[in-house]
Amino acid sequence: MKERRAGDQMEKMMMKEKQSEIKEPLICVPLTGSSPERILAEAEKCREAKVAMVEWRLDCYDDCFCFPKMLAFLKKLREILHEQQLLATFRTRKEGGNKACETAQYIELYEHLIKSDLIDLIDVELSMGEKAVDQLMTLAHENNRKVILSYHNFQQTPPPATLLRYFDQMASLNADLLKIAVMPQTEEDVIQLMLAAREAHQRYHKPLIAIAMGELGKITRVCAEFLGSAVTFASIDHSSAPGQIPISQMRRYLSFFHSIAAQLKE
Ligand SMILES: O=C1C[C@@](O)(C(=O)O)C[C@@H](O)[C@@H]1O
């Protein structure tokens, strides 16, 4: 019952997006523990802080490929996080995550997660290829789960035309949210990422997440609302990517930028 409530919240966000009514982005906090004890402790903190969305980074969890164990643990996690939207992510090593895995293993993991009925969203890497993406997209949508299609580059920022091509591929593969996180080397890279995000937001009318990582890119996390970003990531214990800032600070920044956005709309 309570899980449905989290799903409804996401549904409302998507409706608003369709009406081009940009609103304050949701904060998503990643759980990066490797043991059940650590993950549950992080989840408790998220619950106490009334975090809107929590990302379980399965590539950080030791037993992610032991499916019965993983699912039993997910049930416990969900009991703590019943008010939150729960995003399940396996970030592969080639996109900055902690573990490598074969495509077949990746698909199997997500199939278990989708069918468990215990998560609201999944993050699927665009680089998995059209066939794998299609398969997971169909299964997720049949089970009323939302899909974030994502691209990460922890080394550099590809040129604007490439960023737009990725957003375009994500939208045409029917993603519910389009997500790009890149590493800027210069301030121009940060600006290019911001411009590509604005352009994609106007073109596709889909919620997106656009992040420039590291110190240089912090601005994209706090002024997410101006890029059309529906979600921004913040840390509660350990950050899962360079440049993430603590949730208490993030809340202050978001409400500051939201008040500016509201004034501009008046
Ligand atoms: O993709 C993302 C965004 C992120 O990389 C960030 O830069 O905040 C953090 C990851 O946990 C998440 O999966």
The ligand as a Tripos MOL2 file, in Angstrom:
@<TRIPOS>MOLECULE
LIG
   13    13     1     0     0
SMALL
NO_CHARGES

@<TRIPOS>ATOM
      1 O1         24.3720    8.0410  -11.6470 O.2       1 LIG1
      2 C1         24.3830    8.4820  -10.5360 C.2       1 LIG1
      3 C2         24.7170    9.8680  -10.2760 C.3       1 LIG1
      4 C3         25.9760    9.9050   -9.4820 C.3       1 LIG1
      5 O2         27.0090    9.4180  -10.3040 O.3       1 LIG1
      6 C4         26.3150   11.3570   -9.1280 C.2       1 LIG1
      7 O3         27.1720   11.9230   -9.8000 O.co2     1 LIG1
      8 O4         25.7300   11.8890   -8.1760 O.co2     1 LIG1
      9 C5         25.7830    9.0740   -8.2390 C.3       1 LIG1
     10 C6         25.3810    7.6420   -8.5260 C.3       1 LIG1
     11 O5         25.1140    6.9580   -7.3070 O.3       1 LIG1
     12 C7         24.1840    7.6050   -9.3780 C.3       1 LIG1
     13 O6         23.9330    6.2750   -9.7890 O.3       1 LIG1
@<TRIPOS>BOND
     1     1     2 2
     2     2     3 1
     3     2    12 1
     4     3     4 1
     5     4     5 1
     6     4     6 1
     7     4     9 1
     8     6     7 2
     9     6     8 1
    10     9    10 1
    11    10    11 1
    12    10    12 1
    13    12    13 1
@<TRIPOS>SUBSTRUCTURE
     1 LIG1         1 GROUP 0 **** ****
